[in-house]
Amino acid sequence: MIIEMARIRVLGPRRQLGDTLRALQDRGIVHLIDAAPIGGMRHDLDPVARRRRRHLKRALDDIERVIDGLGQLGAPVDDRTGPPPPEGKAAWLAARLAAKLQELRGRARALGDERDALRIYEPLFAEIDHLLRPEANHRVAIFLLRLRSAAALDALHAALARVVGETMEFRPYELAPGETALLLLVPQTRAAEIEHQLTEAGVERAPLPPALAHSSLADALPQLRPRLAEVERELAAVRDDALALARAHGDDLARARRGFHDALLALGAADHATTSARAFALEGWLPACDRAGLAAQLAAQLGSEISVEEIARDQWRGDDAPVVLSNPPLFAPFELLTSLLPLPRYGSIDPTPFVAVFFPLLFGVVVGDVGYGAAIAAIALGLAGKRTRGLACIAGAVAFYTLVFGVLYGELFGDLGARWLGMHALWFDRREAVLGFLVLAVALGLVHLVLGLVIAAARRWHRDHREAIGRGITAAMLVLIACVLLVLFDRLPGVLLTPAMIALLVALPVVIVLEGATALLDFMTVVGHVLSYARVMALGTASVMLAVVANKMHGAFGSAAIGVAFALVFHLVNFAITLFSPTIHVMRLHYVEFFGTFFEPGGGPYQPLRHWSPGATG
């Protein structure tokens, strides 16, 4: 449901504007808006407040950079509550630490780049150690080259073979995808000649890490492994420095961040106030049930000079009020699904309770399998943590209806229950009663949309009697069509056919008179929406038939083990489809067909002035 809101005006001496805003921030229930000018009051941006805001933003930017930098260096700063340090002290500390963190991050970035460059050569370390032993040093010359492709390697091998024959050795190593490092070993006596050939051919030398780039190859190669160990030690030292800063100043930084954010929020809220030389006025929204409590709190905390008055309902429009949804614990988790759409307009209907009833019901009608229902229930249990409790409740409701309809259909992983456990349908078998399943799906659609039309008629009665009556007659026409069909299929007495047809013929022109020439098109659209619920039957039949096919794989292969493996894989694929496809289509039936009958979007979000916390939106 949508909570009833009250629009209030807070009046008081101008000297108490700051204290009033802090009190409202402590309470955290008033959504402030621009106050209407009263008498000589006007919106006035205080130059002192502007300067303070700039100062706070600069200091807060420094604090955020420091906290972010410490986290990147492996020294996260946890959020803390409590009185913030003085603003001047916190700003000075943040500026000093920001400069220190910039230096540490620069060092860490340079060392990290060098470590990554050195790690590329790790596969060569053992080879290099072997080649640079004293007894090998006089026999071979070593060239470290970089090649972009295998074709370039073959071409180089062919070209050098013509110069030195087979008295050379290629030892390629992958540096990175698409790049190859090549150790070229040639006799020491041919080194100068090979050097000339490589230069003439424009062969690229593999770059050495920056710290060793100034050294010759012969001097640099033995230093690669020791340098990597040294870089790791230097990176550890940088992390230790960051941890020391976090231990020494993390508490002040976290509390200062909260304090600066709160101060900026209060300064932003002050922009909504109108002021004169001696007084201020604030306006905002809050839940109507909290108005008296807020007035009592402000009077007790700030004195009788602060007054809270409620603005009469005839002085504001419903479109102006922010929307707050409040549903019983059984329905509240389904606000996750309705939140995917814009908020309903204030004064209209919150669709959450209807989604809570029909979404799991329609999902269960589609899936209707005891085995899959048990699997969804296991997922619900796995999601039963603090952060995913809402999803767990939705999954639990879905699992319940899936189990119920699984029992009614007599399905356990398709026909496995019937084949192994002797299960049978308590209602109908979906594999055979396709027409019955179709009738069930369309009947659910009829009930769903008739309910939506009745809700629309009830809501519009106060605004437009003609439109409300038209919506009600449209709902009655859907029921009459259902009666006619039931008579034709011998489900109702034939004596009802003539009255139902006459009522339809009378109702149609009445709707056109009430709602205009487009009423016929609207009615045909509603009928089409009812028929679109046939997708419930299509999805359900496809699900059970895929499960049956999976079960038949057990005997389709020579090996029972292979058949079971294929059956399990097929069931897993079907279960994945079962989780997503019915969810998407059932949500579509709600968002397009059902909501289209009564849902009125356009509500504004409720954003009260409150204290900042990590993850807050503003």
N, C-alpha and C positions, 0 to 999 in steps of 0.2 A: 504494500500500500504506500501511497504518497503521504508523507507527514504534513499536517497542517502547519503553515508558517505564519509568523507574525512580523509585521514591519514596525520597527521601533525608531524613536528619535531619542538620543542622549544629549542632554543640555547641561552646561556647567561653566564655571569660570575658566577663562583661557589659561590661567596659570596651572590648571589641573588637567589640561589636555593630555600631556605626556603620561601622568599617573593613570588617567582613565584608559588610555590605550594599553598600558601595561596590564591593568586589571582585566580588560577584555581579552588580552592575549593569554593571560593565566587561565581564564575560564574557557576559551577556545570554542565558543559556540556562535559568535556573531559574524555573519557574512556582511562586511561593510560595503556600502555603495556611496556614490557621490551624494552628499547631503544637499537638499534643496536650499537655496538662499532664503534666509529669514530676516526681514527687516534690513539692517545695514550689514549683515553678515555676507561674506563672500569667500571664495576659494583663494587663499593667499599662500604662495610658496615662500616660506621663510628662508632668507639668504643664509642664515646660520645653519639651518637644517640642510640646505644644499651642500654647504661646505663639509658638514659632518658626514653626509652621505658619501661624498667623494672620498673622504678620508677612510671611512669604513670599507668601501669597496676595494680601495687599494690594499688595505691591510688584509682584508679577507682573501683577495687574490693571492697575496703572499702566503697566507696560512694554507690555502688549498694546494698551492704548488708545493709547499714543504711536506704536507701530509701525503700528497700523491707521490712526491719524490721518495720519501721514506718507504712507502709501500713498495715502490718499484725496486728499491734496493734491499728488500727483504726485511724491513723493519716497520711493519704496519702499526698505525696508531689507532687504537680502539676508541670508539665514541665514549664520552664520559659526561655525566651530568654534574651540576653543582654551580656555585657562583663563579662567573667568569672573572679572569684577572682584569685589572684596570685597562681601559682601552689603549692608553698611551704606552704602557708597558708591553701589552700584547702586540701592538703594531711594531714597536722597536724590535722585539724578539723575533717577530715573523720576518721582518726585513733582513735581520742579521742571519737568520737560519736559511732564508731563501738564497742568499749569496753563497753560503756554505754548501747548501744542497746542490746548487748549480755547479759548483766546483767538483763535488763528489760524483754527481751524475756524469759530468764530462769525463772524469777519470774512468768511471765504470764503463761508459760507452766506448771509449778508446781501448780499454783493456779487453772488453768483450769482443770488439771487432778483431783485435789481434789474436785472442784465443780462438775465435772461429777460423781465422786464417791459418793458424798453426795446426788446428785439428784436422784440416784438410790433408796435411802432410803426415798424419799419424800412420797411415798404412806404409809409408816409406821408411819409418824410423829403423826398423830391423834391417832393412836392405841397406840403408845408409851406414849403419854401424858396421855391417859386414864389409862394405866396399871401402870404408875409410880406415880399415885396420892397417898398421904400418907395412905389413908384408904385401898388401894389395895396392898400396898407394902408388908404387913405382911402375905398375903394369898397365893401369887403365886411366883414361881421362873420362870425366863424368860431365854430361850435359843434361840439364833439367829443362824440358821443353813443354809447351802447352799446345795441344791439338784439339780442334773442334769436332772432328769426325773420324770414323774408321777409314774413310777413303783417303783423308789426308795422311793418316798413319801409313797406309799401304804405299802411297805415292812417295813419301819421304824414305821409306825403306828401300824402294826400287832405285831412287836417285842416289842414295849413299852407297848402295851395293855396287853400283858401277864405279865408284871411286875407291872404296876400300875392300871390296869383295865381301866375304862373309866373316871377316875379322872384326865384327862388331856385334853388339847385343842390344836388343830393344826390350825394355821392361815397362809396359804401360800400367798405369794406375788411374782409377777414376777419381777425379777431384770433385766433380759435381755433375749432375745430369747434363750430358752434352759436352762435357769437358774432360779431357784426358791429360794427365801428367805423364811424361815419358822420360824415363832414365835411359839415356843413350850412353853406352859404354863402348869406347874405342881404344885401340892401342895408344899409349902415351906418345909414341913417335908420330902418330898421325893427327894429333890434336889440333895443330895449327891449320892443317889442311881442311879438317872437318869444320873448324870454326869459320873458315872462309866460305865453305860451301853453304853453311847454314845462314850466314849473313847474306850471301848472294841470293839465296832462295827466299829470304824474308821470313824465315821460320820464327814464330813468337816464343820467347823464353817464358817459362812459368814464373810468375812474380813471387818473390820472397816476401814474407811478412814485413811490415813497415820497420819493425825494430831491427831487422837484419838486412834490410835492403841496401845498406851502405857497404856491406861486406861482400867479398868475393864468394862465389859458389862454394869453393873448397873450404873457406872459413865459416860460411853460414850453415852449411848442412849439419855439422856436428853440434851446432848450438840450438837446433830446433827443439829437441826434447827438453833440455834444461830450461830453455826460455818458456816453454809451455807450463812447466811446473812453477816457474817464477811468476808468470802471469796469474795463475790460479791463486798463489799466495797473496799477490797484490789485490786481487778481487775480494778475497776473504777479508783483507784489511779494510777495504772500503766498506764492506758489509758490517764489520765490527764498528767502524766509525758511525755508520748510520744507526746501528742498534744503540750505541751510546747516546746519540742525540735523541732518539726516541725515548729512552729511559729517563733522560734528564729533563726533557721538555714536552713529552707527549701529553701529559696531563694538562698543562697550561694551553697547549695548542688545541686540544679537543674542546676544552671548556670555552676558550676564546672563539673558536669557530661557531659554537652554538650561540654565544653571546652576540657576536657580530651579525649573524644571520637574524637573530631575534630583533636586534636594533634596527636593521634594515627593513624588516617586515613592519615594525612599528612606524618607522619614518614613511614607508609607503602608504600605510593606513592613514597617516596624518594628512596625506594629500586629499583624502575623501572629505575631510572636515571643512565646514565653513566657519569663519571666525570674524570677530570684530575686535575692537581694542580690548574688550573685557570678557567676552564670552566665546564659547565654541558650540557647535552642533555637529553631531554624528548621526548618520542613519544607517540602518542595516536590517538584515533578516536573521531570524533565529526560529527554532521550533517553538510553536505557540505555548507548549507546555513548560518551556524554560523561562518565559518572560518574567514571571513573578520572582523566581529564584535569582535571576540576574539583577533585578531592581533591588532586592534585599541585599545582595552581596555588595553592590556598588555603594549603597547607602551605608552599610556597616564598615566598608573599607575606606571610603573617601569622604563620607559625611553627607549631610542633608543637602548640600549645595548641588550635588549631582542628582539629576532627575531623569527617569526613564519613562517615556510615554509611548503608548501604542498608537500608530497611525491608523485611522479608521479604514475599514475594508473598502469603502466606496471611493477612497482616494488613490487606490493603486489597482493595476490590472494583474490578472493571474499570470500573464506572460512574463511579468517582471520578477516573479518570485523564483528563487532557486529551488531545485527539486532534491528532496531527500527521500530515499526509499527505505522502508522499514518493514521487514517481513518476519513471520514466526520462524524459529530455528529450522522447522521442517522445510520451509520454502526458501529461506535466505540463500543457501548455496546456489540456487538457480539464478540468482542475480548475475553470476558469471556469464550466463548465456544471454540474458537480456542486455547486459552491458556492452555487447557487441554492436548494438544499435544506439542511436541517439536517445537521450533521456526523454521520457514522456513529458508532455507539457503539464505544468502545474494545474491541478484541478481535473486532470483527465484520469485514466485508469492505468494502474501499474500492472503490466502483463505478467509479472513474475509468478504469481500463484497459479495462473493457467498453464504456464510453461512447466511448472513443477508437477502438475497433475498429468498433462498430456504428453510431454516429451518422453519420460520413461515408459509410459503406457504404449505409445506408438513404437518406440524402440523394441519393447518386449514383443509386440505383435509381429514385427519384422523378423527378429532373430529367433525367439521362441525355441530355445534348445537348452536342455538341462546342463549338458556338458559345457557349452559356451557360457551359460549363465554362471556356472561355478568358477570358470576361468575369470570372468569379469569381477566376480565377488573377491577372488584372490587379488586382483589388481586393486580393487577398492581398499582392501586391507593393507596392501603395500603403500597406498597413498595416504594412509591415515596419520600423517604427520601434521605438525602445526601449520606449515606453510601450504600444504596441499589438502587441507581438511575439506574445503569446499568441493574439490574435484572428487575426493573420496566419497562424499555424501551423494553426489550425482551418480557416480559409478555404482554405489550401493543400491540406489533406487532403480537404476537400469538393470542391475543384476537380479533384483527381486522380481521385476516383471518378466525378465527373460526366463527365469526359473519357472514362474507361474505358467506362462504360455508354453514353455517346454513340456510341462506336465500335461497341459490341456491338449497339445499336439501329439504327445507321446514320442518326443524326440530326445535322443541322447547322442550327440555327435552324429546327427542325421538318423539313419536307420540302425545304428549300432545297438541302441537300447532294445529295439524290437528283435534284432537277430540274436543277441547274446542274453538279454535279461527278460525277454518276453513283454516289454513295455507295449502298451497300446494307447491310442488316442482316446482321451476322455471327452473330447469335443468333435474334432474332425482331423483327418490326415491331410496335410497340406499337399502331399505329392499327388493325391487323387482328387480332392475336393477343391479344384482350382476356382470354379465358379463360386462356391461358398466362401472361399477366402477373398475373392474379389468383392462380393457383397459385404463382407465384414469391413474391408478397407474403405469402401465408399460410404458405408453407414457411419463409420467413425468420422469421415470427412464431413458428412452431413451434420452430425451432432456438433462437431467442432465449429463449423461456420455458422450454424444456427445460433449457437451460443454467442459467437462474436457479433452477429447482427442484433441479437437481443441486448447485449451490452451497449452497442452503439445507439440503439433506440432509447435506452434508459438514460444514457449520458446526454443525448441531444434534445431530450424533451424540454429541458429548461431553456435552451437556446433557440430551437426552431421546431415547433410542433409538427409542421408539415414533413420535414425531413425525418423526424423521429418516427412518425406514423409510417412513412415510406419504408424505413429500415425494418420496422416490425412486420409490415405486410410482406416484404421480401422474404423474411424468415418464414412466415406462414406459407408462402408459395413453395419454398423448398420442402416443407413438411408435406404439403399437398401432393407434390410430385412424387415424393417417397410413397405416400399412400396409394397413388395410382399404380405405381410399379408393383407394390406389394399385392394389390388386387389382381393385376395381370398375371402375377406368378402364384396366384392362389394362396397367398399368405394372409390375406384379409378377406372378409366377406364381399362378394360381388356387389351387394347393395350399396356399398360406399363409393363405387366408381363414378356414378352420375353426379352425386353431390360434390365430390372432389373436383371433377372436371368443370362443373358450373362455377365453383368457388375460384378456380384458377382463371377462368375466362373473365370473371368479374374483377378479380384482384389486379390483373395485368394493366388494364386501362386506368385503374385508380392510382397505381404506382406511377404511371406516366404522367397523370395529372399532378400528383404531389411532387415528383422529383424532376419533371421535365422530360424532353424528348430523349435524352441519353439514358433514361431509366431502363429501357429495354436492353441496351448494350451492357449496362452495368449488371442487369440480372443474368444475361447470358455469360458474362465474365464470372459471376459467382457460381453458376452451374458448372462452368469449366473448371473452376477451382475445386469444387466437390469431386469431380471426376479425376482430378489430378492426384487424389489420394489413392488411386489405383497403383501408384508407384509402391505403396506399402506392400501390396500383394506381389508385385513383380520382384521387388528386392527380397522378400521373404521366400518366395519360391526358388529364386536363384540360389539363395543361401543354403536351403535344405538340399537342393539337387547337387550342389558342389560337394556338400558333406557326404552324400550318398556315393558320388563318384570316387571320393577319397577312400571310402570304405571298400569299394570294389577293387581297388588297387592291390589289396592284400593277396588276392588270388590271381592277379594278372601277370605275375612274374614267376619264373621258375623257382626262385629262392623266396621263401617266406620272409626272411630277414629283409631282403631288398624291398619286397612288397610292403612290409610294415613301415620301413623307412620312408618310402614314397608316400604312403598314406599319411604319416605324421607330418611330412613337409606340406602336403596338400591341405591338411587340416589347419596347419599354422598359417598358410597363405589365406585360406578361407576365413580364419579367425581375424586376421589383420583387416581383410576387406569388411568383415562383419563389424569391426570396431569403427571404421571410418565412414564407409558408404551410408549405412543407416543414420549415423549421426548427422552427416551433411544433409541428407534428404529430409529427415524429420525436422531439422532446424529450418530448412527452406520452407516446408509446409507451414511452420509457425510464422516465419518472418514475412513471407509473401502472401499466402492464402489467408491464414488466420488473422494476423495483425492488420492485414489490409481492410478488414471489416470495421475495426474500431480504434486502432492505435493512432495516437496523435503525438508525433515527435515535436521537439522544440523546447524542451526544458533546459534550463541553465544549470551548470554544476554548482553545488554548495561548497564554497571555499571560505570557511570562517578564519578569522585572524587567530592564529595559535602559535605555539612555540615550534621552532624548526627542529627537525630531526633528520638524520641521514635517510635519503630516499624520499623525503617530502617533495611534493610537486610545486611548492611555492607558498 
